[in-house]
């Protein structure tokens, strides 16, 4: 709607994933380094935790892209709130090994055997599987965590067959810590944080450049107010910046300042009870 007005090739503040949209903040880069260490050294599991909207899923996808080819297959499970007996069939489906028409028709022991055989063959071929479980904080019951622990037991010829990466909100850390048999298999724990004021400004500029913008749209004071309102949360930044570009287009504004950022937030984001 507003792309032509701002001379953009695409909408810069979408929450959908693209490799180019990844912004290497200090927190994200530190987390990515820890996760790569865990995977490339064949640790059993790793945790990436943080509040809503910090870009954890985007970081996990970036990890998958950056890993060498030998770290395969890669599965990204994005619907983890399943009955515990459906988790392994769902994983098999994501690995291309399951029954699509009847994913839980086989017995649990058959599913485990099928997965173990597949992973063992994969390891002997010189590969190492990587399984990312998104929204892992939803898997807080004992049976589901026990299923995840089971995955970290698979090994072939003295090598672990896979690394499990649990991605979720911060409650995932105490949930796992209450389950010692899984916690002991966690190679690294990484906690993401919000952007600093400088990172907020750099993030907005990065997103605009990726979308093809070469002009300054948000003045420094506008970026500072943007940080104060969003507290450096990337998802909140995306929402407010997208609305600012829309209103700027509608009102034929060429630069967005602090007053405009605050006005847009108050009128379109904040809900005031009558």
C-alpha positions in Angstrom: 0.0 0.0 0.0 2.7 2.5 1.0 5.8 1.0 -0.7 5.8 3.3 -3.8 5.4 6.4 -1.6 8.5 5.6 0.5 10.4 4.1 -2.5 10.4 0.6 -1.1 10.7 -2.7 -2.9 8.9 -4.5 -0.1 7.3 -4.0 3.3 10.2 -3.7 5.7 8.6 -4.5 9.0 6.8 -7.8 8.3 7.2 -10.5 11.0 7.6 -13.3 8.5 11.0 -14.8 8.0 13.6 -14.0 5.4 17.3 -14.5 5.7 18.1 -10.9 4.8 15.8 -9.6 7.6 18.0 -11.0 10.4 19.7 -8.2 12.3 22.9 -9.3 14.1 22.4 -7.6 17.5 24.9 -8.4 20.3 22.3 -10.6 22.1 21.3 -12.5 18.9 24.9 -13.1 17.8 25.9 -14.4 21.3 22.9 -16.8 21.3 23.7 -17.9 17.7 27.3 -18.6 18.7 26.2 -20.7 21.7 23.7 -22.7 19.6 26.3 -23.4 16.9 28.7 -24.6 19.6 26.1 -27.0 20.9 25.1 -28.4 17.5 28.6 -28.6 15.9 30.0 -30.3 19.0 27.1 -32.8 19.0 25.7 -31.9 22.4 22.4 -33.5 23.3 20.3 -30.4 23.6 20.3 -26.6 23.9 17.9 -24.0 25.0 17.1 -20.6 23.4 14.8 -18.6 25.7 13.4 -15.1 25.9 10.2 -13.0 26.1 7.7 -12.8 23.3 8.6 -10.9 20.2 12.4 -11.0 20.5 13.0 -13.0 17.3 13.8 -16.4 18.7 12.2 -18.3 15.8 14.0 -16.1 13.3 17.3 -16.8 15.1 16.5 -20.6 15.0 15.9 -20.4 11.3 19.1 -18.5 10.8 21.0 -21.2 12.7 19.6 -23.9 10.4 20.8 -22.0 7.3 24.3 -21.3 8.7 25.0 -24.9 9.7 27.3 -26.9 7.4 25.6 -29.5 5.1 26.6 -32.4 7.2 24.2 -31.2 9.9 21.1 -32.8 8.4 18.3 -33.5 8.3 17.0 -30.4 10.0 13.5 -30.4 11.3 11.7 -27.3 12.7 8.7 -28.3 14.8 6.3 -25.4 15.1 3.2 -27.0 16.7 4.6 -28.6 19.9 1.4 -28.6 21.9 0.5 -32.2 21.0 -0.2 -35.2 23.1 3.1 -36.8 24.2 2.3 -39.9 22.1 2.0 -37.8 19.0 5.3 -36.0 19.3 7.5 -38.7 17.7 5.0 -39.5 14.9 4.9 -35.7 14.2 8.7 -35.6 14.1 8.8 -38.6 11.7 6.4 -36.7 9.4 8.7 -33.6 9.5 11.7 -35.9 8.6 9.7 -37.4 5.7 9.4 -40.8 7.4 5.9 -40.8 8.8 2.4 -41.8 7.7 0.5 -38.7 6.6 -2.9 -40.3 6.5 -2.7 -41.8 9.9 0.3 -40.3 11.8 -0.3 -42.1 15.1 -1.7 -45.4 13.8 1.6 -47.3 14.5 2.4 -48.3 18.0 4.7 -46.1 20.1 7.4 -48.7 20.1 7.2 -49.0 16.3 7.5 -45.2 15.9 10.5 -45.1 18.2 12.2 -48.0 16.4 11.6 -46.4 13.0 13.1 -43.1 14.3 16.1 -44.8 15.9 16.8 -46.8 12.7 16.6 -43.7 10.6 18.9 -41.6 12.8 21.4 -44.4 13.2 21.7 -44.7 9.4 22.0 -40.9 9.1 24.9 -40.9 11.7 26.7 -43.7 9.9 26.5 -41.6 6.7 28.5 -38.9 8.4 25.5 -36.6 9.3 24.1 -35.2 12.5 20.4 -34.4 12.8 19.1 -31.1 14.2 15.6 -30.9 15.7 14.3 -27.4 16.7 11.2 -27.4 18.9 9.5 -24.0 18.8 7.3 -22.7 21.6 8.8 -25.4 23.7 7.5 -23.7 26.9 4.2 -25.3 26.0 5.7 -28.7 26.6 5.7 -28.5 30.4 4.1 -31.8 31.3 6.2 -34.8 32.4 5.3 -37.1 29.5 6.3 -34.6 26.8 9.6 -33.7 28.5 10.3 -37.4 28.9 9.7 -37.9 25.2 12.2 -35.1 24.5 14.7 -36.7 26.9 14.3 -40.0 25.0 15.5 -38.3 21.8 18.8 -37.3 23.4 19.5 -40.9 24.2 19.9 -42.0 20.6 23.5 -42.6 19.6 25.4 -44.7 17.1 29.0 -45.9 17.4 29.6 -43.6 20.4 28.2 -40.5 18.6 24.9 -38.8 19.5 22.5 -39.0 16.6 20.9 -35.5 17.0 20.9 -32.2 18.8 17.6 -31.0 20.2 17.2 -27.2 20.3 14.4 -26.0 22.6 13.1 -22.6 21.7 10.6 -20.9 23.9 9.6 -18.2 26.4 11.6 -18.0 29.6 9.4 -20.5 31.6 11.1 -23.3 29.5 14.2 -22.9 31.6 12.7 -23.6 35.1 10.5 -26.3 33.5 13.5 -28.2 32.2 15.4 -27.6 35.5 12.6 -29.4 37.3 13.3 -32.4 35.1 16.9 -33.3 36.0 17.2 -36.2 33.5 16.6 -33.8 30.6 18.4 -30.8 32.2 21.6 -32.8 32.5 21.6 -33.2 28.7 21.4 -29.4 28.0 24.8 -28.3 26.5 24.1 -24.6 26.6 21.3 -22.2 27.7 21.0 -18.8 26.0 18.6 -16.0 27.0 17.8 -13.3 24.4 17.2 -9.7 25.4 15.6 -6.6 23.9 17.5 -4.2 21.8 19.4 -1.2 23.2 18.6 2.3 22.0 21.5 2.1 19.5 20.5 -1.4 18.3 16.9 -0.2 17.9 18.0 2.6 15.6 20.3 0.2 13.7 17.6 -2.4 13.4 15.1 0.1 11.8 17.8 1.3 9.4 18.7 -2.3 8.5 15.1 -3.3 7.8 14.6 -0.2 5.6 17.8 -0.8 3.7 16.8 -4.5 3.0 13.5 -3.2 1.7 15.4 -0.9 -0.7 15.1 2.5 1.1 18.1 4.8 0.9 16.5 7.9 2.5 16.2 8.8 6.2 12.6 8.3 7.2 12.8 8.2 11.1 14.7 11.1 12.6 16.9 10.4 15.6 14.4 11.7 18.1 11.8 9.5 16.5 14.0 6.5 16.9 14.7 7.3 20.5 10.9 7.6 21.2 10.3 4.4 19.3 12.8 2.6 21.7 11.2 4.2 24.8 7.7 3.0 23.7 8.6 -0.5 22.6 11.4 -1.1 25.1 13.5 -2.5 22.3 11.2 -5.4 21.5 11.6 -6.2 17.8 8.0 -7.3 17.3 6.7 -4.2 18.9 9.1 -2.1 16.8 7.8 -3.8 13.6 4.2 -3.0 14.5 4.8 0.6 15.3 7.1 1.3 12.4 4.7 -0.3 9.9 1.8 1.8 11.2 4.1 4.9 11.1 4.9 4.3 7.4 1.2 3.8 6.7 0.1 7.0 8.4 3.0 8.9 6.9 1.9 7.8 3.5 -1.8 8.7 4.2 -0.8 12.2 5.6 1.9 12.8 3.0 4.7 13.1 5.6 8.3 12.7 4.4 10.0 12.2 7.8 8.7 10.7 11.0 9.6 12.4 14.3 9.1 11.7 18.0 5.7 13.4 18.2 4.4 11.4 15.3 5.6 8.1 16.7 3.9 8.8 20.0 0.7 10.0 18.4 0.5 6.9 16.2 1.1 4.7 19.2 -1.5 6.4 21.3 -4.2 6.4 18.6 -3.6 3.0 16.9 -1.8 0.8 19.4 -2.9 1.8 22.9 -6.5 0.8 23.9 -7.9 3.2 26.4 -11.1 1.8 28.2 -14.1 4.1 28.0 
